[in-house]
Amino acid sequence: MERWERWLNRVNPLNHISLEGYAASWQSLFSTLLQGFWGRLLALSFLVLSFWFGVRRRNFAMAVAFFVLALLVTYGAPLLKILGLL
């Protein structure tokens, strides 16, 4: 159990940058890259990968993971706007 806690502390981004910097990086990501053409292309790619892993490879865990990523790309920025974070 202690090994997992050490690992989680190592990969925690808030140990490496400040909370304001972390929030600003996500805000800039959603306001620049994930809007417009590139956001749509990324979401479409994730949906295609989700379909391919689910139907062709029959790996439903990867299919669900790519579907969740597509939802995050599609609805991440509007959700942050609703919450007042963007």
Secondary structure, DSSP 8 states (H G I E B T S, - for coil): -HHHHHHHHHH-GGGTS-HHHHHHHHHHIIIIITSHHHHHHHHHHHHHHHHIIIIIS--HHHHHHHHHHHHHHHHHHHHHHHTT--
